[in-house]
Amino acid sequence: MTAAAQTTAAAALTRLSLDRSPAVTYAVGDIHGQFDLYKALEARILRDALRYPAPRLLVLLGDVIDRGPQSAQMIDHLLRPPPKGLTRLCLRGNHEALFLRVLQDQRGIKTWRDWGGRATLSSYGIRSDQAEGPRPAALRALAATVPAAHQTFLSQLPLSLDLPAWFFSHAGATLQRSLAAQTPDDLLWGASGSLSDATAFGKWVVHGHEIVPEASFSRGVLRLDTGAYRSGRLSGVRLCPDQPPRFFAQTMTAHQSR
């Protein structure tokens, strides 16, 4: 299945922009069902954010589901109000796009399962025999189990956020097009090869999707996916006008790993 086929339905998705940046903006890389890690990092970010005047914005860069054990719990959390003092925004990643496609038109379930969807099925209490059974059985289990509120949440996730100094998307951007002209495939799946230099855009491109050993920034690119589902390390960043980025990393404790 091609990336283009996987994201056809995303062509008209929302792209958000603000003319003025918040006093402080935070971004968090790919969570992939590591809810305990995310809760701990969100609490740290809140403590840090309260030192700054409002508005304070927290952006999740997509792929909050799949691969890890707590995808359903992660969506439940994001459906609740954010901590007082923060505005929270979740962008769409390629894993949300795949899951939503399975839920909406019942295509691509095998691909999604193989790319981490089995862990998501388990988080909804769907047994392995249901998940691995004939396609209709797996789809019936999904339809009966995934709450409508979760499906609505997934369907409303925006593709990107554009601020005066920073551009946020799941997979970055391609230099072949302006930021306003990026396709859904560019934003969800990434261009061929990683974005190594975004200075031509005149603002930082902040993204996840591509696993890196440590969160980093260089040449207008800020990378935040540190592979939480396999490394046990979830990364975030604080962004303030006229200040260098300040990284946060939450590492899985021995208790969480049991």
Secondary structure, 3 states (H helix, E strand, C coil): CCHHHHCHHHCCCCEEECCCCCCEEEEECCCCCCHHHHHHHHHHHHHHHCCCCCCEEEEECCCCCCCCCCHHHHHHHHHCCCCCCCEEEECCCHHHHHHHHHHHHCCCHHHHHHHHHHHHHHHCCCCHHHHCCCHHHHHHHHHHHCCHHHHHHHHCCCCEEECCCEEEECCCCCCCCCHHHCCHHHHHHCCCCCCCCCHHHCCEEEECCCCCCCCEEECCEEECCCCHHHHCEEEEEEECCCCCCEEEEEECCHHHHC
